[in-house]
Amino acid sequence: MYEKEADDTDSSEENKKGYTISVNQTEVAVENGDTVNLEAKITYDGKEISELPEGVNLWWWVDTWNDHTDGLSDGTLENDNGSGKTFKAAYTTKSAGKYYVVAQLKDANDNELGSVCTTITSKAPEIDTSVDNDDIVVAKVKDLSPDFIMGMDISSVITELGSGVVYKDYSGKEINNVTDFCKFLAENGINHIRVRVWNDPYDSNGNGYGGGNNDVATAKKIADACRSAGIKMLVDFHCSDFWTDPSKQMVPKAWKDYTVDEKAVAVEKFINESLNTIDASKDVVDMVQVGNETTGGFIGETNMQAMCKLFSAGTKGVKDYNSDVKVVIHVESPQKNTLTTWSDNLEKYNVNYDILGTSYYPYWHGTLSNLKKELSYVKTKHNKDAMVVETSYAYTLDDSDGHGNTVREGNNDDSADATEPFTVQGQATFMRNLINAVNEAGGLGVYYWEPAWITVGDTTGLSEETAAARYEANKKIWEEKGSGWASSYSGEYDQKMQENGMEVPLLTIRQCFIRMEQQQQVLRYGIT
């Protein structure tokens, strides 16, 4: 609070000459939506007055603290419709930020007689993320913004539905289409969807490579579902015809033998044209990955300068589509300080990106404390945002379809950094701790990888002979519908895919639990 008054050498209230003004609150901290009630006290020649004389008015106004713009864009100020005679005002905040409300006393000639300022700091209401029920206990994540990304990659959901997988809500009602699936996710706290895109995941006869057969047309279907559900989407362009990861970054068939310059032209055009197909109305896609896990290569190039040239070309394709869309570069292996290395590289070669994303699977990617350090470096050193775009944690080591899991007994189950047991509670605790770590590091959020990719044809509890028959039937569905990791047709493009991959670990955690049922199997997932 400050007071402006006539000069007087005697500071006692009784001997003050002219007008003085003060208010009942000078510094206030509130949550968005709260109302701050203010009341002015005005004295004249040392005596408090309850009414203003003719020609003297009290004006209330509000501005933002940092740039002094009109605070009415972020809140409402009620003060008797601006009569100039009211001693009371009420300011209701709408957005997080710092504001100041001024009560200004003026005479008939607009000369200031006195003024006083109240500072109001508004923050988003804290979400109670704690869980305590019969299934799991999850400790609250402190200071978690409602804008924190609680994301899911659901790239395979359309092929899962086509393969006979049945999803159900809490009442047992079947969710049999991707639109209702996305709406259900939104109702249970998921606020962002990630979808991979391959250039041409089909052989010369039009047979799909599997893994969801995630072409541009599939991404458009999921984008349409997200629009109906009111969820934004991150498009993950692998810039390849099939899976890319640190071990392989294969050139699309159509770009075979291209030079780096020709690849740059091709990737810019492909990303731009694809986005205009996926989201022509530009109201769903708000983030785009240029590449997937490109730690050691991109579109067949491993030279850093060449890679950054291709990143820049892809970025241009994104920004020409919609300059408001954020560009994500995706690395992995944070335990090797890859976020530090690549944020330095991207700055060195002037790549115009917005967010550096990383995969984080604790079986392979080190401690949460190291992850926090890496995310923080990106923000503090380069003023770029950072987030986890892939994660998962197994809740069981048991097999349910006859094909071994990535995390199973004797395989990825003994990492020192996978600190939680492979149980429902263990998975929930891991996800809570990861979200907490990313939040503390100032990260944008976390995406759980492929929780909708569940068992096709449950073999649990079957006799050996019946289970073997079910497994053979499953392989036919994976091959025909594209719901397995890779079909035999992918071998035409990538011989490594002949091995047919591994089934992904599944998610079981909360917002309000989603129950996914396939025959007798019930799986549950969500994000806290």
C-alpha positions, 0 to 999 in steps of 0.5 A, a space after each residue: 500500500 502507498 498513500 498520496 496526501 498533501 505535504 505536512 510535517 506532522 504525520 499524526 492522523 489528526 493533523 493531516 491536511 487534505 485527503 488521504 486514502 488507504 485500503 483494507 488489503 494491500 497484498 493478496 494471494 488467491 486462486 483463479 476464480 477467487 474474488 478479492 473484496 476491497 474497501 477504501 478508507 478516506 480522510 479529510 483533514 485527519 477525519 474519516 469521511 463516509 461520503 465524497 463531496 461534489 466534484 471529488 471522485 474515487 476511481 478504481 482500475 486494474 492492470 497486469 503487473 508485468 506489462 501494465 496492460 488492462 487487467 480486465 482481460 484477465 478478470 472482472 472489476 465490480 465497483 458500482 458501475 463506475 459511479 466514482 462515489 463507491 468506497 468498495 470494489 471487488 476484483 475476480 481473477 480469471 488467469 494466473 498472474 500478478 495484478 494491481 488494483 488502484 483506487 485513485 481520488 481525483 477532483 473535478 479538474 482531474 487532479 489526483 488527490 491521493 491513490 493507493 495500490 493493492 497487489 493481487 497474485 493469482 495462481 491456478 488451483 492446485 489439483 488433488 492428484 492423490 488416490 486412496 482406494 481399494 486398488 492403489 494408493 497414490 501420493 499427491 503431486 504438489 503444485 501440478 498445473 491444470 495445463 500439465 500434459 497428461 498424454 497418451 499415445 493411442 496410435 494402435 487403437 483403430 487396428 485394435 478395434 478392428 482385431 476384436 478388442 473390446 473396451 468397456 466403460 465403468 458401467 460395462 458399456 462397450 466402447 466400440 469406436 475411436 471417437 467414443 474412446 477419445 471422449 472417454 479418455 477426456 472425461 477421465 483426465 487425459 488432455 493430449 493424444 499422441 499419434 505416430 505417422 509412417 510415410 508408406 507402411 505397405 508392401 508393393 501389394 498393399 499389405 500393411 506392415 503392422 504396428 497399427 498400420 499408422 499412415 496419414 489416413 489413420 492419423 486423420 481418423 484419430 484427429 477427427 475423434 480428438 476434435 469431437 472429444 475436445 482433445 489436442 493432438 501431437 503428430 509423431 512423424 517418423 519420416 520412415 515407412 516403419 518403426 524408427 528408434 536409435 538402432 534404425 532410421 530407415 529412408 522411406 522407399 520413395 526417397 531411396 538414393 535421395 541426397 540430403 538436399 533432396 531429402 530436405 525438400 521431400 520431408 518439408 513437403 511430406 510433413 506440410 501436406 500430411 498435416 493439411 490432410 490430418 487437420 485441415 481446419 487447424 484446430 486439433 494438432 498443436 504439436 508435431 514431432 519431426 522424427 522419432 527417437 532421433 538420437 543417432 540418426 534421421 532419414 538415414 543420415 547420421 552426420 549432425 549437420 545433415 540431421 539438423 538440416 533435415 530437422 530444419 526442413 521438417 520444422 519449416 513444413 510445420 510452421 508453414 502449415 500453422 505457425 502456432 504449432 509447436 515443433 518437437 525434436 525427440 531423443 532418448 537415453 537421457 542417462 547418456 545426457 542426450 538432452 544436454 548434447 542435443 539441445 546444444 547441437 540444435 542451437 549450434 545449427 539454428 534449428 527452429 524448434 520449440 520443445 525437446 522431448 525424450 523417451 523415459 523407460 526406467 529399465 533402460 534410461 537411468 534415474 529420475 534425478 538424472 532425468 530432472 537434471 536433463 530436462 532442467 538443462 534444456 529450459 535454463 540453458 536454452 530457454 526451450 520447453 522439455 517433456 517426456 513423450 514416451 514412457 511405460 511401466 509393466 504391472 505384471 510379468 505374466 504373458 496373456 497372448 502367447 507372445 513374450 512381453 518386453 518386460 518379463 521374467 529374466 528380461 528387463 525385470 532386474 534394472 536398478 532404476 526400475 525401482 517399483 515392483 511389477 504390480 498395479 501399485 508399483 506401476 501407479 507409484 512409478 507414474 506418480 513419481 515420474 510425473 512429479 519429477 517432470 513437474 519439478 523440473 518444469 517439464 510440460 508433461 508426460 505421454 504414456 506409450 500405447 496403453 490401448 494396445 492390449 491383448 488380442 486373443 487372451 491365452 490366460 488359463 488355457 490348456 497348453 493345446 488350446 493356448 497354442 491354437 489361440 496363439 496361431 489364431 492371434 498371429 493370423 489376426 496380427 498379420 491381417 489387421 496390423 495389430 501386431 508389432 510387425 507383419 511378415 509383409 514388413 520384411 520387404 522393407 526391413 528384414 529385422 521386422 521378420 522377428 515380429 517384435 514384442 508385445 508392449 507392457 500395459 498400463 494400470 493407473 488412474 484418473 478414474 480408471 478405464 476398464 478395458 476388457 477382452 474376453 475374460 481379461 480386464 485391464 485398467 489404466 489412466 493417469 494421476 
